[in-house]
């Protein structure tokens, strides 16, 4: 059994879920921005500006909603994650759409990955879903002459716990 907290367990498995064979062909290892100690640290500045070494994908924690003691003995926490896709090509069908499709398809495999996670010996993931996508074209005049697209996908993971099990001891 892992000693990791549920947030860390979910974050690491989101990457496992995302890194399908096709995704690995599209996004180089060095262009996967992971904010965890389980991975090689990548500078988050990669996500801030475009370069010709693209696409870049990162997963960030946006926040969470809470339903503490929502049921008589159950508490819910729903963290939201942002999956950020940054390309260096204005042609949508070169980088943006192929990567977007792989990300969307991978999120459907949550049952095979997230649902199997255990915390204190029990499963705790109730649901996971992709909720929104926003995208924008990046003006080359503002980005070293490089054109491209940025996409932000929001992915929510509902975690449920016995309230007694998560209370401080």
Residue frames relative to the residue before (quaternion, step in Angstrom):
aa qw qx qy qz dx dy dz
X 1.0000 0.0000 0.0000 0.0000 0.00 0.00 0.00
X 0.4399 -0.7044 0.5000 0.2456 3.56 -0.97 0.90
X 0.3795 -0.7068 0.5504 0.2313 3.56 -1.17 0.63
X 0.4522 0.7046 -0.4438 0.3196 3.59 1.25 0.06
X 0.5213 -0.6039 0.5072 0.3260 3.51 -1.29 0.51
X 0.6639 -0.5351 0.3396 0.3969 3.63 -1.15 0.46
X 0.6211 0.5461 -0.3566 0.4346 3.62 1.00 -0.71
X 0.6741 0.4866 -0.2888 0.4747 3.60 0.93 -0.90
X 0.6152 0.5452 -0.3430 0.4546 3.59 1.00 -0.79
X 0.6791 0.4869 -0.2876 0.4680 3.57 0.87 -0.99
X 0.6519 0.5319 -0.3304 0.4277 3.61 0.82 -0.95
X 0.6825 0.4851 -0.2955 0.4600 3.60 0.84 -0.95
X 0.6878 0.4737 -0.2897 0.4676 3.59 0.96 -0.82
X 0.5481 0.5819 -0.4112 0.4380 3.62 1.12 -0.44
X 0.6599 0.4896 -0.3065 0.4805 3.58 0.99 -0.81
X 0.6187 0.5308 -0.3491 0.4622 3.62 0.97 -0.79
X 0.6595 0.5213 -0.2914 0.4565 3.56 0.97 -0.92
X 0.7010 0.4962 -0.2641 0.4389 3.56 0.95 -0.93
X 0.7181 0.4956 -0.2597 0.4139 3.56 0.96 -0.88
X 0.0321 0.7960 -0.5943 0.1102 3.54 0.49 1.29
X 0.6912 -0.4598 0.3403 0.4416 3.57 -1.25 0.22
X 0.6775 0.4851 -0.3006 0.4640 3.61 0.88 -0.87
X 0.6200 0.5325 -0.3398 0.4653 3.61 1.00 -0.79
X 0.6603 0.5156 -0.3063 0.4520 3.58 0.95 -0.87
X 0.6165 0.5226 -0.3421 0.4794 3.58 1.15 -0.55
X 0.7211 0.4734 -0.2425 0.4441 3.58 1.00 -0.85
X 0.7980 0.2123 -0.0805 0.5583 3.60 1.00 -0.85
X 0.3934 -0.7358 0.5046 0.2217 3.57 -0.55 1.20
X 0.6477 -0.5313 0.3834 0.3888 3.57 -1.17 0.62
X 0.6939 0.4918 -0.2778 0.4466 3.59 0.90 -0.86
X 0.6917 0.4486 -0.2661 0.4995 3.57 1.27 -0.24
X 0.5394 0.5505 -0.4209 0.4784 3.58 1.25 0.50
X 0.1775 -0.8182 0.5431 0.0635 3.56 -0.27 1.29
X 0.0075 -0.8101 0.5816 -0.0735 3.53 -0.41 1.34
X 0.2111 -0.7841 0.5769 0.0886 3.53 -0.85 1.03
X 0.5496 0.5703 -0.4368 0.4264 3.58 0.59 1.15
X 0.5605 -0.6193 0.4335 0.3381 3.54 -1.20 0.52
X 0.5658 0.6064 -0.3850 0.4048 3.58 1.22 -0.31
X 0.7410 0.3623 -0.2034 0.5275 3.58 1.23 -0.33
X 0.5915 -0.5239 0.4536 0.4122 3.50 -1.32 0.18
X 0.4853 -0.6857 0.4614 0.2855 3.57 -0.78 1.05
X 0.0747 -0.7642 0.6399 0.0299 3.54 -1.02 0.91
X 0.5282 -0.6503 0.4490 0.3106 3.54 -0.93 0.90
X 0.4129 -0.7267 0.4868 0.2539 3.62 -0.68 1.03
X 0.4972 0.6499 -0.4315 0.3798 3.60 1.22 -0.20
X 0.5069 0.6358 -0.4238 0.3990 3.59 1.22 -0.36
X 0.6870 0.4792 -0.2777 0.4705 3.56 1.09 -0.70
X 0.6338 0.5973 -0.3173 0.3754 3.57 1.17 -0.53
X 0.8154 0.0749 -0.0349 0.5729 3.60 1.04 -0.57
X 0.5145 -0.6471 0.4746 0.3020 3.49 -1.19 0.58
X 0.0083 0.7363 -0.6755 -0.0393 3.50 -1.30 0.46
X 0.6359 -0.5338 0.3746 0.4127 3.54 -1.22 0.01
X 0.5988 0.5263 -0.3623 0.4829 3.59 1.28 -0.13
X 0.3237 0.7528 -0.4809 0.3118 3.53 0.41 1.29
X 0.5827 -0.0477 -0.7977 -0.1481 1.64 -2.39 0.59
X 0.2677 -0.7156 0.6214 0.1734 3.52 -1.39 0.35
X 0.0727 -0.7843 0.6156 0.0265 3.57 -1.02 0.82
X 0.0096 0.7863 -0.6174 0.0217 3.55 -1.03 0.85
X 0.2105 -0.7371 0.6229 0.1559 3.54 -1.23 0.50
X 0.0276 -0.8021 0.5955 -0.0365 3.54 -0.78 1.11
X 0.4425 -0.6580 0.5366 0.2886 3.55 -1.17 0.58
X 0.2641 -0.7968 0.5272 0.1316 3.59 -0.63 1.12
X 0.7000 -0.3445 0.2950 0.5517 3.55 1.01 -0.84
X 0.2928 -0.7445 0.5705 0.1858 3.56 -1.28 -0.17
X 0.2392 -0.6975 0.6428 0.2074 3.51 -1.33 0.37
X 0.2321 -0.7949 0.5537 0.0873 3.52 -1.12 0.74
X 0.0453 -0.7414 0.6689 0.0295 3.50 -1.21 0.72
X 0.0011 0.8359 -0.5477 0.0353 3.54 0.55 1.18
X 0.8444 -0.0011 -0.0826 0.5293 3.51 -0.91 1.09
X 0.1568 0.8216 -0.5266 0.1516 3.55 1.04 0.84
X 0.7358 0.2169 -0.1488 0.6241 3.55 1.05 -0.79
X 0.7477 -0.4286 0.2443 0.4445 3.59 -1.21 0.25
X 0.8259 0.0827 -0.0409 0.5563 3.61 1.00 -0.67
X 0.6545 0.5063 -0.3031 0.4727 3.60 1.23 0.29
X 0.1224 -0.7619 0.6330 0.0617 3.54 -1.12 0.82
X 0.2007 -0.7859 0.5784 0.0869 3.54 -1.06 0.82
X 0.0566 -0.7422 0.6672 0.0275 3.52 -1.17 0.77
X 0.0663 -0.8009 0.5949 0.0165 3.58 -0.85 0.98
X 0.1364 -0.7952 0.5865 0.0708 3.59 -0.17 1.24
X 0.2323 -0.7342 0.6201 0.1499 3.53 -1.18 0.69
X 0.1444 -0.7778 0.6096 0.0508 3.52 -0.96 0.95
X 0.2498 -0.7322 0.6105 0.1694 3.53 -1.13 0.68
X 0.1638 -0.7389 0.6476 0.0884 3.53 -0.86 1.03
X 0.1198 -0.8217 0.5569 0.0161 3.55 -0.43 1.24
X 0.0996 -0.7794 0.6185 0.0075 3.55 -0.87 1.07
X 0.0194 -0.7966 0.6030 -0.0376 3.57 -0.67 1.14
X 0.1080 -0.8064 0.5800 0.0395 3.58 -0.76 1.05
X 0.3071 -0.7310 0.5762 0.1981 3.53 -1.32 0.24
X 0.6454 0.4605 -0.3163 0.5209 3.56 1.16 0.62
X 0.4191 -0.7299 0.4871 0.2330 3.57 -0.80 1.01
X 0.6033 0.5569 -0.3639 0.4399 3.61 1.16 -0.48
X 0.4330 -0.7503 0.4442 0.2284 3.56 -0.41 1.27
X 0.7219 0.4651 -0.2560 0.4438 3.58 0.96 -0.84
X 0.5686 0.6017 -0.3891 0.4041 3.63 1.22 -0.01
X 0.8268 0.0615 0.0088 0.5590 3.60 0.80 -1.00
X 0.6993 0.5203 -0.2995 0.3881 3.55 0.72 -1.09
X 0.7378 0.4200 -0.2568 0.4619 3.61 0.59 -1.06
X 0.6546 0.4952 -0.3507 0.4510 3.67 0.83 -0.73
X 0.6756 0.4695 -0.3001 0.4827 3.62 0.92 -0.83
X 0.6262 0.5387 -0.3359 0.4527 3.57 0.96 -0.84
X 0.6583 0.5169 -0.3112 0.4501 3.57 0.90 -0.90
X 0.6655 0.4972 -0.3082 0.4636 3.60 0.92 -0.85
X 0.6362 0.5138 -0.3285 0.4726 3.58 1.03 -0.73
X 0.6583 0.5040 -0.3088 0.4663 3.59 0.87 -0.94
X 0.6712 0.4963 -0.3018 0.4606 3.59 0.85 -0.93
X 0.6557 0.5242 -0.3157 0.4423 3.60 0.94 -0.86
X 0.6397 0.5434 -0.3424 0.4223 3.60 0.99 -0.73
X 0.6065 0.5648 -0.3560 0.4316 3.59 1.18 -0.37
X 0.6453 0.5305 -0.3220 0.4456 3.59 1.23 -0.27
X 0.2566 0.8087 -0.4983 0.1783 3.60 1.23 0.37
X 0.6193 0.5631 -0.3568 0.4148 3.58 0.97 -0.77
X 0.6893 0.4849 -0.2729 0.4639 3.59 1.01 -0.82
X 0.7529 0.3674 -0.1946 0.5102 3.60 1.12 -0.56
X 0.7834 0.3674 -0.1958 0.4615 3.56 0.42 -1.23
X 0.6523 0.5467 -0.3244 0.4128 3.59 0.91 -0.86
X 0.6698 0.5049 -0.2968 0.4564 3.60 1.16 -0.47
X 0.4758 0.6782 -0.4424 0.3433 3.60 1.25 -0.15
X 0.1686 -0.7786 0.5989 0.0818 3.54 -1.12 0.77
X 0.0252 -0.7433 0.6678 0.0292 3.51 -1.16 0.76
X 0.8221 -0.0399 -0.0567 0.5651 3.55 -0.68 1.16
X 0.7271 -0.4811 0.2238 0.4356 3.53 1.02 0.95
X 0.7068 0.4195 -0.2570 0.5084 3.60 1.26 0.08
X 0.5024 -0.6011 0.5126 0.3514 3.55 -1.18 0.56
X 0.1065 -0.8325 0.5430 0.0270 3.58 -1.03 0.70
X 0.5863 0.5569 -0.3855 0.4444 3.61 1.23 -0.06
X 0.2004 -0.8055 0.5520 0.0792 3.57 -0.72 1.12
X 0.7930 -0.0832 0.1021 0.5949 3.57 1.03 -0.75
X 0.0054 -0.7597 0.6493 0.0355 3.55 -1.24 0.48
X 0.1207 0.8127 -0.5617 0.0970 3.56 -0.90 0.87
X 0.4501 -0.6256 0.5729 0.2787 3.46 -1.27 0.66
X 0.1514 -0.8477 0.5044 0.0637 3.59 -0.61 1.05
X 0.8265 -0.0073 0.0254 0.5622 3.63 0.92 -0.75
X 0.1008 -0.7320 0.6665 0.0989 3.50 -1.40 0.36
X 0.0161 0.7412 -0.6709 -0.0171 3.52 -1.02 0.84
X 0.0305 -0.8004 0.5987 0.0015 3.56 -1.04 0.74
X 0.0327 -0.7966 0.6034 0.0132 3.51 -1.25 0.48
X 0.4453 -0.6433 0.5573 0.2781 3.49 -1.25 0.57
X 0.2941 -0.7568 0.5601 0.1646 3.58 -0.94 0.89
X 0.4421 -0.7103 0.4998 0.2242 3.52 -0.80 1.13
X 0.4129 -0.7338 0.4771 0.2518 3.64 -0.61 1.08
X 0.5845 0.5842 -0.3786 0.4168 3.61 1.12 -0.53
X 0.7258 0.4018 -0.2306 0.5085 3.58 1.16 -0.56
X 0.7725 0.3358 -0.1686 0.5119 3.59 1.23 -0.04
X 0.7107 -0.4930 0.2663 0.4254 3.58 0.59 1.18
X 0.6674 -0.5292 0.2966 0.4319 3.59 1.12 0.60
X 0.5659 0.6031 -0.3804 0.4139 3.59 1.27 0.08
X 0.2555 -0.7584 0.5861 0.1271 3.55 -0.91 1.01
X 0.2555 0.7801 -0.5519 0.1468 3.55 -1.12 0.51
X 0.4394 -0.6675 0.5432 0.2575 3.50 -1.41 -0.07
X 0.1529 -0.7404 0.6466 0.1015 3.51 -1.26 0.60
X 0.0562 -0.7872 0.6139 0.0196 3.55 -0.92 0.93
X 0.1219 -0.7729 0.6205 0.0529 3.56 -1.07 0.83
X 0.0722 -0.7924 0.6057 -0.0007 3.54 -0.56 1.22
X 0.2251 -0.7605 0.5930 0.1389 3.58 -0.98 0.82
X 0.0733 -0.7874 0.6117 -0.0225 3.54 -0.86 1.10
X 0.1373 -0.8052 0.5754 0.0421 3.56 -0.73 1.09
X 0.1185 -0.7796 0.6142 0.0312 3.54 -1.03 0.89
X 0.1935 -0.7979 0.5612 0.1046 3.60 -0.52 1.15
X 0.1043 -0.7861 0.6091 0.0118 3.53 -0.74 1.19
X 0.0639 -0.7969 0.6001 0.0264 3.58 -0.98 0.83
X 0.0564 -0.8091 0.5841 -0.0305 3.55 -0.94 0.96
X 0.5265 -0.5323 0.5397 0.3849 3.48 -1.31 0.34
X 0.4772 -0.6894 0.4597 0.2927 3.58 -0.70 1.05
X 0.6389 0.5329 -0.3311 0.4452 3.59 0.95 -0.77
X 0.6666 0.5258 -0.3037 0.4323 3.59 1.02 -0.76
X 0.7428 0.3960 -0.2394 0.4839 3.62 1.07 -0.53
X 0.4694 0.6570 -0.4572 0.3727 3.60 1.23 -0.05
X 0.5533 -0.6027 0.4459 0.3630 3.61 -1.06 0.68
X 0.2988 -0.7567 0.5572 0.1661 3.53 -1.11 0.74
